[in-house]
Every structure is written in structure tokens, then in C-alpha cells.
Amino acid sequence: MSIRWKIGKKGIVLCILASAVALSACSSGSNTPAVGSASGSQSAEQGSGESSSGSNVITVSVVTSNRFLELAKEKYEAANPGVTIELKQSYETPKPQGGAMAPSRPVGYDPAAVEKHVTTVNTELMNGNAADLIMVDSLAYTKYADKNLLVDLQSYMTEEKGFNDEDYYMNIFDALKYKDGLYAIAPNVVPDIWFGNKKRIIDLELDPNSWTWAQFSEKLGELAKQGEDPVVQYVVPEYFTSERVGENIDKFMNLNEKKASFDSPEFIGLLNEIKSYYDNEILQEPESYGTRSGKAGESLNLKEAFVKSKLQRFESLNFGKMLFADPQVFMPPIEDGGKGNSFRVGMLLAMNEKSNNKDKAWDFLKFLLSEEMQSEQDLQGLPVNKKTAETQISALETAGENKLSTEEVAKAKEIIPQLARYGGIEPKINDLVMEETVLFFKGEKTAEDVAKTLQNKITLYMEE
């Protein structure tokens, strides 16, 4: 396994060329789809998605296909002869010409793919021929729920329908509710995790299980004043802001009442708070480009005090050993008085209210939550199935090179139960937040002007 550490104007990117560690170290979105078309799937243009009563074809509308859904299709069809799972891609990744490699995107969907998926799903829902199940993590799906186009899945989450609450982390599903209804389900979750460098932070007296953004500013500000090595791995400020907004979206948007509060003192205060992190050099933009390489099992001995990451597998909790000689795992900072942490997801699936195949579509959706599928390496996130998570954590207590320490095992057991808020933002709103706040961080607009502009734009969008 080789490790490369790139330092440049846009931040620091750690590339790990190994299948054993699936960790997105600097994600800019909640989704990491497979690139390219997959066998057994088809583009949206190839079929109407219409499901006749009693049809044995279950249609699933996706942005682009991914390996997890392909595996689910293969296994479900094998276990249910005569049933076909049709994965309808809204966007098929262009094939490279002349044998050249397709350009890779480190995270997220291609914007062209999202735009095509939005157009396709909107058209099909309005025409009444949408797929049975719809991938909605890139859509403003709450608007569809308001128009009664999606099923409240709570009606299917009963013992009669083969669903047992005790088998799942119900706090995840509770966090995804909208107006007391559950209109989309996530087969996985992707929480944040912070890796601390004990050498740098030992005297800061921070509680790795419960520290606040106020402590982040105060304690790490003190560390930055020493003027030595970087304190926190660099993240561009507009992205940092979009993540903080997502973590506390209820403060700035009331989806139930279609009201925004971006012109509030809280949001203006948040902008100034984040700007202070950069002014005080808690986060510093790197001056130069460079690479660092290391061998498997060797630490890069990074100088930062903290590195923030997206956790997609429990074994990645030992990733700190690759970064620091003496690492410590931290839960993310929270707001003063806040409870629980936020999470994003690898995918969100909703059920079409006009589908004639609801029971069969639910059966496939339930299969995605089963131990069999939740145990797959291609899940691209932490499982929401309790037994799967417990089995994975238990195995890591005695595993070989991926073995977790006693401290890391304890942390693994705490992560999912503590998740309380869905941090995903509708793509359009996320784009608006980043586009406007970057002007503040460049000094082109005041915090008040940015807040006013965002308030107007997001209010108009919510009222559409």
C-alpha cells in the first residue's frame, strides 16, 4: 500500500491506495457514487419506469448506478426467481475516447448528472410514470413529499411488513423525518470524525467525547498563537461554512413552514466566527505544493493538531496511526448546549406514491437494510443495521492489521447511537451558501450583506 500526501492551495488531500481503508478524508458532498455504467442498469431514456399492477419488475431511479445497488440487484434476483430489479440511470458517465482514462471526481456527483436526474425525476413524477423507488439525496425531496408524491415509509415499518425496530438504529430514521413523516431511508450513514495529535493537544484538556466549537476557537486559537506548525488540516472556508450550516440546518431553515433565517444574528455570528478561525490561523492555507509518501504501517508524522475526516468504515478509526505517531480519536465539536452529532448519507431512497408495486418495492428496500447487504464492503458508509454494526466492531477487536485499540472499539460503539441530526443540505441551497459566503471570506461583501442576499435567494427557492 502506498500513501501520498498532497499539499496545495485548495487544501490537503490524502490518497490511500488500498481497499482496506474506505475513508473520505476531505469530502465535499455526501455521496460517493461508482463511476461509469454498471451491468444490469439502463439509462432513464431506455424505459418509462411504469409499473403495472402485480408487475415483477421493480424499478429504481438513480443518478448513476453504484456497486452496492448492483450487488443488491444480483442477490435479490437470485433469491427471488422471476423478479427483476431495473436500475434506471438518469445519467450515464461518458466513455473515454481512444482508450484514455475517464477523468475522476474525488467526491460527489457530476453536476451534469444531478441536473439530468432532477429533470428526469420531475418529469416522470408529474407524468405519473416514475420509478417505484427513487434516489433522492440529490433532490429537494421534501417538496415532493409536500405534493403527496412520496410514501410515508412509517406505514411499512411494522412487524406485519417484516420490520423490527430493534434491528435498526432508529435514531437515524428519526433524524430523517419531515413533518413527522419518513419519506426517505438511508441504507448507510457517513459521520464526521476528528483525529487528534496527542503531542500537540495533550495540554489543551479537551474531552474527546464532548467538546464544543467555543473550545475549538479558544483552545486551538491558543495553539495557533505559538506560531509553529499548522493547527487543523486546511479546508476552504465556504465549504467549512456549508458543513456547519448543514449540522445546524434547523437554526436557519424551517422546512415545515417554508421559512429561512439566514438574516438572523445567529447566522451572521457564524460567519464571523468561522472567519476568525482563518484570521487567527487555526486553519491556514498551504503555501506550497508537495507530496509525502510512506509505507503501510508507517506513520506520516503530520504536524497538524487535528485532521477532520468522513468515516465510512469502522476499521478506519485506526487511520489516525497513519497520520500521527500518537493519535487520539475525537467526536466532532458541537454547539454549546447541543446534543448528539450530525451525519450525512451515501444515498437516500424514497418510494413513489403512485407506484403499483409498493409492497414489492418495500421488500427490496428492506433487503437493502438486511444483514446480508449491510455487511457488504461496497455499502460506502456505516451500517444502520445494529447486528451488522455489532458484528463488524466485534471482529475488529481481534483483526490483524486493521485491529482497533480498546479506545477505538469503545468509540466505534458510541458513534451511531449518538447521531441525532441529518446534516445533508439540498444541493441548490448548498450551492447558494457556498457561492455567497465565499464573497465574505474574500472581503468582497460584509457578513450582513451575504446574510441578506442568502435570505432573499433561499426564501424565493423555498417558495417555488
NULO-5654 format. One record per residue (C-alpha): residue in one letter; x, z, y. Coordinates in steps of 0.2 Angstrom, whole numbers, plus 5000, padded with zeros to 4 digits. Each point is the difference from the previous one (the first is absolute). Layout:
BEGIN
AXZY ...
//
This chain:
BEGIN
M500050005000 S500749965017 I499550085016 R500149925017 W499750085017 K499749895015 I500150065018 G499349905014 K499149995016 K498350014991 G500550154990 I500750054983 V499549924984 L500450064983 C499949874986 I500150074983 L500249874986 A499350094986 S498350014991 A500150184997 V499850055018 A498449935009 L500250075017 S499649925017 A501250085011 C499449925016 S498349944998 S499049915014 G498349994990 S499150084986 N500149854989 T501349934989 P499349854991 A500849894987 V500649845008 G499449834993 S498649954989 A499750094983 S499349934984 G498250024998 S499650005018 Q499349875011 S499849965019 A498450045008 E499649825002 Q500049974982 G498450104997 S498550065009 G500150184993 E498150004996 S499550114986 S498449964990 S499150154992 G500850054984 S501549905004 N501650044990 V501149945014 I500550145012 T500749935016 V501350095011 S500449945017 V501850045005 V501249955014 T501349954987 S500150054982 N501250134994 R500850054984 F498950164998 L498449905001 E500749874988 L500450134987 A498250085002 K499249834998 E501149974984 K499650174992 Y498250005005 E499649834993 A500950054984 A499050154998 N498449915005 P499849844991 G498949875009 V500350085017 T501149915013 I500850085015 E500249875014 L501250045013 K499649905016 Q501449985012 S499649975018 Y501849945003 E501249934988 T501850025005 P500849835004 K501249944987 P501849975006 Q500649825001 G501549934991 G500350154989 A500350115015 M499550194999 A498550055009 P500350105015 S499650194996 R499050125010 P500750184998 V498250085002 G498249965004 Y499149834999 D500449845008 P498950005016 A499449834995 A499450074984 V499050145008 E499249885012 K499549884986 H499350154990 V499050075015 T499249825003 T499749984981 V499250174997 N498949995016 T499449834996 E499650044982 L499150175004 M498949925013 N499649864988 G499650124986 N501349924988 A501450135001 A501050074986 D499450154990 L501550105005 I500949975017 M501750065005 V499750085017 D501650095006 S500349855012 L498249995006 A498950105012 Y499050054985 T499050145009 K499249865010 Y499449934983 A499450174995 D499050015016 K499149844996 N499650064982 L501149874992 L501050124990 V499550134986 D500150185003 L501150034984 Q499450194999 S498549944991 Y501149944986 M501250154999 T498950094988 E500250064982 E498649884995 K501149865007 G501550074990 F500850085015 N500750185000 D500550085016 E501250114992 D501049854994 Y500549955018 Y500750075016 M498350005009 N500850055016 I500749825001 F498249934998 D499350125012 A501349955013 L499449824998 K498250045004 Y499149925015 K498450075006 D499950114984 G500149844990 L501449944989 Y500149815003 A501849974993 I501150074986 A501850015000 P500949994982 N501650075008 V500650105015 V501649985011 P500550165009 D501450035011 I501550114995 W501550055010 F501750034993 G501150135009 N501950025001 K500350184996 K501749995009 R499249955016 I498450115000 I500550164991 D499950105016 L498449935007 E498950114989 L498749874996 D498750034987 P500149844988 N498250034995 S499250035018 W500949955016 T499249935015 W500349865013 A500450135013 Q501450074989 F500649824997 S500149985019 E500850175003 K501250024985 L500649824999 G500149995018 E501350144999 L500949914987 A500149845010 K500750105015 Q501650034990 G500349815002 E500749974983 D499249894986 P498349925001 V498650134997 V498649904992 Q500149834992 Y499449875014 V498349935001 V499449895014 P498950115011 E498449895000 Y500050014981 F500350195000 T498550015012 S498949904989 E500350114985 R499750165011 V498449925006 G499549964982 E500450184994 N498850075013 I498849855002 D498550125002 K500750065016 F499949835008 M498649914991 N498350054995 L499549874988 N498350074997 E499549995018 K501149855004 K500950095014 A501950005004 S501050145009 F501649915004 D499850045019 S500050194995 P501450125006 E500450024981 F500549824998 I501049995016 G500850164995 L500549924983 L500849865009 N501050115011 E500550114985 I500649854990 K500949935014 S500950175002 Y500749984982 Y500949845006 D500550075017 N500750154992 E500949904986 I499150074986 L499849824995 Q501449895006 E500049814999 P501649944990 E501349925010 S500849894986 Y499649914984 G500950054984 T499850024982 R500450144988 S500149984981 G500050134986 K499950024982 A498650074990 G500150195000 E501050015015 S499450075017 L500149895016 N500450165009 L499049955015 K500250095016 E498250015005 A499150174999 F498449924994 V499449834992 K498149974999 S499449904985 K498449934992 L499850084982 Q499449884987 R500650094984 F500350184996 E501849974994 S500449945017 L500050185006 N501850004994 F500549865011 G500750135012 K501550014989 M500449825004 L499950045019 F500950175002 A501250114990 D498850145001 P498249945003 Q498450105002 V498249934999 F498850035014 M498249975003 P499649905016 P499850105016 I498250035005 E499150045016 D499950195005 G498550074991 G499949854989 K499550014982 G500649884986 N501049845002 S499549825002 F500249854988 R499949814999 V499549904985 G500749854990 M498249925000 L498250045003 L498649934990 A498249995005 M498449944990 N498949865007 E498250075003 K499349834996 S500949984983 N499049984985 N501450074990 K500150175007 D500150104983 K501349884993 A501050005016 W500050195000 D500650014982 F501549895006 L500350115015 K499950164989 F501349914988 L501249995015 L499950195002 S500250034981 E501650084993 E500549844992 M500149915017 Q500550145010 S501550024989 E500649825004 Q501749985009 D499249875011 L498750125007 Q501050005017 G499650175005 L499650174993 P498650024987 V498350075005 N499750054982 K500550184997 K500549994982 T501149855004 A500850095014 E500350164990 T500749904985 Q501249905012 I500650165008 S500250094984 A501149864993 L501150015015 E500550184996 T501049944986 A500449815004 G501749935000 E500749935017 N498350025008 K499850184996 L499350115014 S500750175005 T498950154999 E499749995018 E499549814999 V498850044986 A499150135010 K499949885015 A499349864988 K498650114995 E499650055018 I500049835008 I498349924995 P498950165000 Q500650025018 L499449835006 A498550015012 R500049865011 Y500049814998 G501349935012 G499649824999 I499549915016 E499049845000 P501349865003 K499249945016 I500150185008 N501850024993 D500549845008 L499250055017 V500950174999 M501749934997 E499849865012 E499550115015 T501150154996 V501649904999 L499749965019 F500150195004 F501650024990 K500849855009 G499550085017 E498849865004 K498450115001 T499650185002 A499350104986 E498450015010 D499949815002 V500349974982 A498750134995 K498749925012 T500449834993 L499850064982 Q498450095004 N499249845007 K500749884986 I499650114985 T498250055007 L499649815002 Y500749974982 M498950154993 E498549935008 E500149834993 
//
